[in-house]
Amino acid sequence: MINWNAELAKRLSCGEDERRGLGPLIRRFIDLARKARKEGFLSLEAEAAQTEDPLLKVGLRLVAEGVSGDDLEDILATYLLANDEKGWPFLRSCVTVEGLVSLAAGDENPILIRKLVAYYGADRALSLLQELEGQAS
């Protein structure tokens, strides 16, 4: 899990409309996790080649190469720290990093979902959690 400080937390600030964009991103990680469990981590290389998101592309490649645990988290957290994104772009990057680390750990969908909906905010996470759990079955 990313080690948070006040500066990083401030950079996460964004509006409700932007936070709604987390649903499709989390669904993407659910699909990626299914694919990795079914076809193996090497199958993620094809996903990396098809994505436009540079952080997701690098992360999927690292997962496919077998980088895991603390090393993966350190590498991806460095990307977050080196980037000056704020608001929605930064929130999206944070969820991407958490999703990649969870993917590499082989987390089952219920754990993956719970880790990622936390970024939606406690007061709004429950409805998104229920929606995603229904789709992840």
C-alpha positions as a LaTeX table, in Angstrom:
\begin{tabular}{lrrr}
\hline
Residue & $x$ (\AA) & $y$ (\AA) & $z$ (\AA) \\
\hline
Met1 & 0.00 & 0.00 & 0.00 \\
Ile2 & 1.22 & 3.48 & $-0.81$ \\
Asn3 & 2.72 & 5.36 & 2.14 \\
Trp4 & 0.62 & 8.51 & 2.32 \\
Asn5 & 1.57 & 11.93 & 3.56 \\
Ala6 & $-0.27$ & 15.25 & 3.58 \\
Glu7 & 1.14 & 16.32 & 0.21 \\
Leu8 & 0.01 & 13.14 & $-1.56$ \\
Ala9 & $-3.40$ & 13.27 & 0.09 \\
Lys10 & $-3.87$ & 16.88 & $-1.07$ \\
Arg11 & $-3.04$ & 15.90 & $-4.64$ \\
Leu12 & $-5.93$ & 13.36 & $-4.61$ \\
Ser13 & $-8.59$ & 16.03 & $-4.26$ \\
Cys14 & $-11.12$ & 15.94 & $-7.08$ \\
Gly15 & $-14.84$ & 16.25 & $-7.65$ \\
Glu16 & $-17.62$ & 13.71 & $-7.41$ \\
Asp17 & $-18.07$ & 13.58 & $-11.18$ \\
Glu18 & $-14.41$ & 12.69 & $-11.61$ \\
Arg19 & $-14.55$ & 10.02 & $-8.90$ \\
Arg20 & $-17.32$ & 8.28 & $-10.84$ \\
Gly21 & $-14.63$ & 7.42 & $-13.36$ \\
Leu22 & $-13.21$ & 4.93 & $-10.88$ \\
Gly23 & $-15.91$ & 2.35 & $-11.64$ \\
Pro24 & $-14.70$ & 1.61 & $-15.18$ \\
Leu25 & $-11.06$ & 1.61 & $-14.04$ \\
Ile26 & $-11.80$ & $-0.89$ & $-11.27$ \\
Arg27 & $-13.80$ & $-3.03$ & $-13.72$ \\
Arg28 & $-10.74$ & $-3.08$ & $-15.96$ \\
Phe29 & $-8.64$ & $-4.46$ & $-13.11$ \\
Ile30 & $-11.28$ & $-7.10$ & $-12.39$ \\
Asp31 & $-10.99$ & $-8.20$ & $-16.03$ \\
Leu32 & $-7.18$ & $-8.13$ & $-15.90$ \\
Ala33 & $-7.18$ & $-10.25$ & $-12.74$ \\
Arg34 & $-9.49$ & $-12.79$ & $-14.37$ \\
Lys35 & $-7.23$ & $-12.97$ & $-17.41$ \\
Ala36 & $-4.10$ & $-13.36$ & $-15.28$ \\
Arg37 & $-5.68$ & $-16.17$ & $-13.23$ \\
Lys38 & $-6.94$ & $-17.95$ & $-16.34$ \\
Glu39 & $-4.04$ & $-17.43$ & $-18.76$ \\
Gly40 & $-1.12$ & $-16.48$ & $-16.52$ \\
Phe41 & 0.78 & $-13.24$ & $-15.99$ \\
Leu42 & 2.48 & $-13.43$ & $-19.40$ \\
Ser43 & $-0.92$ & $-12.83$ & $-21.00$ \\
Leu44 & $-0.76$ & $-9.30$ & $-19.56$ \\
Glu45 & 1.95 & $-8.37$ & $-22.08$ \\
Ala46 & $-0.72$ & $-8.28$ & $-24.79$ \\
Glu47 & $-2.85$ & $-6.00$ & $-22.59$ \\
Ala48 & 0.15 & $-3.73$ & $-22.05$ \\
Ala49 & 0.70 & $-3.44$ & $-25.78$ \\
Gln50 & $-2.93$ & $-2.35$ & $-26.29$ \\
Thr51 & $-3.16$ & 0.33 & $-23.60$ \\
Glu52 & $-2.53$ & 4.03 & $-24.08$ \\
Asp53 & $-1.97$ & 4.69 & $-20.36$ \\
Pro54 & 1.84 & 4.79 & $-19.84$ \\
Leu55 & 1.66 & 3.90 & $-16.14$ \\
Leu56 & $-0.60$ & 0.92 & $-16.78$ \\
Lys57 & 1.60 & $-0.14$ & $-19.71$ \\
Val58 & 4.77 & $-0.09$ & $-17.58$ \\
Gly59 & 3.03 & $-1.74$ & $-14.64$ \\
Leu60 & 1.52 & $-4.56$ & $-16.68$ \\
Arg61 & 4.89 & $-5.22$ & $-18.23$ \\
Leu62 & 6.52 & $-5.39$ & $-14.78$ \\
Val63 & 3.82 & $-7.77$ & $-13.54$ \\
Ala64 & 4.23 & $-9.95$ & $-16.65$ \\
Glu65 & 8.00 & $-10.02$ & $-16.03$ \\
Gly66 & 7.37 & $-11.35$ & $-12.53$ \\
Val67 & 8.35 & $-8.25$ & $-10.53$ \\
Ser68 & 6.24 & $-8.47$ & $-7.41$ \\
Gly69 & 5.85 & $-7.45$ & $-3.83$ \\
Asp70 & 7.86 & $-4.62$ & $-2.38$ \\
Asp71 & 9.94 & $-4.12$ & $-5.52$ \\
Leu72 & 6.90 & $-3.56$ & $-7.71$ \\
Glu73 & 5.33 & $-1.21$ & $-5.19$ \\
Asp74 & 8.58 & 0.77 & $-4.83$ \\
Ile75 & 8.97 & 1.16 & $-8.58$ \\
Leu76 & 5.36 & 2.24 & $-9.14$ \\
Ala77 & 5.32 & 4.55 & $-6.11$ \\
Thr78 & 8.37 & 6.28 & $-7.54$ \\
Tyr79 & 6.39 & 6.98 & $-10.71$ \\
Leu80 & 3.69 & 8.57 & $-8.57$ \\
Leu81 & 6.14 & 10.70 & $-6.62$ \\
Ala82 & 8.05 & 11.81 & $-9.72$ \\
Asn83 & 4.86 & 12.91 & $-11.42$ \\
Asp84 & 3.25 & 16.28 & $-10.68$ \\
Glu85 & $-0.33$ & 15.18 & $-11.42$ \\
Lys86 & $-3.17$ & 16.43 & $-9.25$ \\
Gly87 & $-6.89$ & 15.75 & $-9.00$ \\
Trp88 & $-8.44$ & 13.12 & $-11.26$ \\
Pro89 & $-5.24$ & 12.23 & $-13.15$ \\
Phe90 & $-3.42$ & 11.60 & $-9.85$ \\
Leu91 & $-6.35$ & 9.66 & $-8.37$ \\
Arg92 & $-6.44$ & 7.51 & $-11.50$ \\
Ser93 & $-2.69$ & 6.88 & $-11.21$ \\
Cys94 & $-2.97$ & 5.92 & $-7.54$ \\
Val95 & $-5.76$ & 3.45 & $-8.26$ \\
Thr96 & $-3.73$ & 2.08 & $-11.16$ \\
Val97 & $-0.73$ & 1.48 & $-8.88$ \\
Glu98 & $-2.86$ & $-0.17$ & $-6.18$ \\
Gly99 & $-4.55$ & $-2.31$ & $-8.84$ \\
Leu100 & $-1.24$ & $-3.43$ & $-10.31$ \\
Val101 & 0.20 & $-4.34$ & $-6.92$ \\
Ser102 & $-2.97$ & $-6.27$ & $-6.08$ \\
Leu103 & $-2.87$ & $-7.98$ & $-9.47$ \\
Ala104 & 0.75 & $-9.05$ & $-8.94$ \\
Ala105 & $-0.11$ & $-10.36$ & $-5.48$ \\
Gly106 & $-2.79$ & $-12.58$ & $-7.02$ \\
Asp107 & $-5.53$ & $-11.04$ & $-4.91$ \\
Glu108 & $-8.96$ & $-12.52$ & $-5.50$ \\
Asn109 & $-11.58$ & $-10.12$ & $-6.88$ \\
Pro110 & $-13.26$ & $-9.34$ & $-3.53$ \\
Ile111 & $-9.92$ & $-8.16$ & $-2.08$ \\
Leu112 & $-8.95$ & $-6.30$ & $-5.25$ \\
Ile113 & $-12.29$ & $-4.49$ & $-5.28$ \\
Arg114 & $-12.08$ & $-3.52$ & $-1.62$ \\
Lys115 & $-8.58$ & $-2.12$ & $-2.03$ \\
Leu116 & $-9.62$ & 0.03 & $-4.99$ \\
Val117 & $-13.04$ & 1.31 & $-3.88$ \\
Ala118 & $-11.36$ & 2.86 & $-0.84$ \\
Tyr119 & $-10.21$ & 5.65 & $-3.16$ \\
Tyr120 & $-13.84$ & 6.51 & $-3.84$ \\
Gly121 & $-14.24$ & 7.71 & $-0.26$ \\
Ala122 & $-15.86$ & 5.92 & 2.67 \\
Asp123 & $-19.19$ & 7.70 & 2.27 \\
Arg124 & $-19.55$ & 6.63 & $-1.36$ \\
Ala125 & $-17.61$ & 3.37 & $-1.51$ \\
Leu126 & $-20.41$ & 1.08 & $-0.33$ \\
Ser127 & $-22.66$ & 1.63 & $-3.34$ \\
Leu128 & $-19.76$ & 1.15 & $-5.77$ \\
Leu129 & $-18.63$ & $-1.93$ & $-3.82$ \\
Gln130 & $-22.08$ & $-3.52$ & $-4.10$ \\
Glu131 & $-22.28$ & $-2.75$ & $-7.82$ \\
Leu132 & $-18.83$ & $-4.16$ & $-8.56$ \\
Glu133 & $-19.30$ & $-7.28$ & $-6.46$ \\
Gly134 & $-22.39$ & $-8.11$ & $-8.48$ \\
Gln135 & $-20.42$ & $-7.80$ & $-11.70$ \\
Ala136 & $-17.32$ & $-9.63$ & $-10.45$ \\
Ser137 & $-19.13$ & $-12.86$ & $-9.66$ \\
\hline
\end{tabular}
